[in-house]
Amino acid sequence: MANVLVVDDSGTVRDEVASFLRGAGMDVATAVDGNDGLAKLRTDPRIKLVVADVNMPNMDGLTMAEKIRSELRNATVNIIMLTTESSPNMKERGKAAGVKGWIVKPFKGAAVVESFKKLVG
């Protein structure tokens, strides 16, 4: 059971982010795309924070965020996008889906770890 879910199709990024967050004392689960992320959210009610890439095969991160709110009816999980995308249109779509933050890669854990800890409670 985890309180953070890291969703990224890049194994390197997924492992780097998960490892850093575990080192900061968080319980972390991982998923390889949006479909996998939704499946993990369905089975683990302890997840409080999703850190997701935007561009992934099968289901992208923004679609996953929209489905978290609509299909899973989960309005309480915090969603942060960790991506190379910086398009204002993408950010607006994220905001409409309830995304709380937008971090442009590369991941700089030390800069965000305290904020992440607040989001998981």
MOKANOR-V124854 format. One record per backbone hydrogen bond with DSSP energy under -1.0 kcal/mol. NH is the residue of the N-H (numbers start at 1). CO is the residue of the C=O. E is the energy in kcal/mol with one decimal. If there is no record, write none. Layout:
BEGIN
nh=NH co=CO e=E
nh=NH co=CO e=E
END
This chain:
BEGIN
nh=3 co=27 e=-1.9
nh=4 co=27 e=-1.8
nh=5 co=49 e=-2.7
nh=6 co=29 e=-2.6
nh=7 co=51 e=-2.9
nh=8 co=31 e=-2.0
nh=14 co=10 e=-2.9
nh=15 co=11 e=-2.6
nh=16 co=12 e=-2.3
nh=17 co=13 e=-2.8
nh=18 co=14 e=-2.4
nh=19 co=15 e=-2.6
nh=20 co=16 e=-2.2
nh=21 co=17 e=-2.5
nh=22 co=18 e=-2.5
nh=23 co=19 e=-2.3
nh=24 co=20 e=-1.1
nh=25 co=22 e=-2.0
nh=26 co=21 e=-2.3
nh=29 co=4 e=-2.7
nh=31 co=6 e=-2.3
nh=34 co=59 e=-2.1
nh=37 co=33 e=-2.5
nh=38 co=34 e=-2.6
nh=39 co=35 e=-2.1
nh=40 co=36 e=-2.2
nh=41 co=37 e=-2.3
nh=42 co=38 e=-2.1
nh=43 co=39 e=-1.2
nh=44 co=40 e=-1.5
nh=47 co=44 e=-1.3
nh=48 co=3 e=-2.3
nh=49 co=3 e=-1.4
nh=50 co=78 e=-3.0
nh=51 co=5 e=-2.9
nh=52 co=80 e=-2.7
nh=53 co=7 e=-2.4
nh=59 co=57 e=-2.9
nh=61 co=54 e=-2.2
nh=64 co=60 e=-2.1
nh=65 co=61 e=-2.3
nh=66 co=62 e=-2.4
nh=67 co=63 e=-2.4
nh=68 co=64 e=-2.3
nh=69 co=65 e=-1.6
nh=70 co=66 e=-2.6
nh=72 co=67 e=-2.4
nh=74 co=68 e=-2.7
nh=78 co=48 e=-2.9
nh=80 co=50 e=-3.1
nh=81 co=101 e=-2.5
nh=82 co=52 e=-2.9
nh=83 co=103 e=-2.5
nh=91 co=87 e=-2.4
nh=92 co=88 e=-2.3
nh=93 co=89 e=-2.2
nh=94 co=90 e=-2.5
nh=95 co=91 e=-2.7
nh=96 co=92 e=-2.4
nh=97 co=93 e=-1.3
nh=98 co=95 e=-1.5
nh=99 co=94 e=-2.8
nh=100 co=79 e=-2.8
nh=101 co=79 e=-1.0
nh=103 co=81 e=-3.6
nh=105 co=83 e=-2.6
nh=111 co=108 e=-1.2
nh=112 co=109 e=-1.3
nh=113 co=109 e=-2.0
nh=116 co=112 e=-2.5
nh=117 co=113 e=-2.4
nh=118 co=114 e=-1.8
nh=119 co=115 e=-1.7
nh=120 co=116 e=-1.5
END
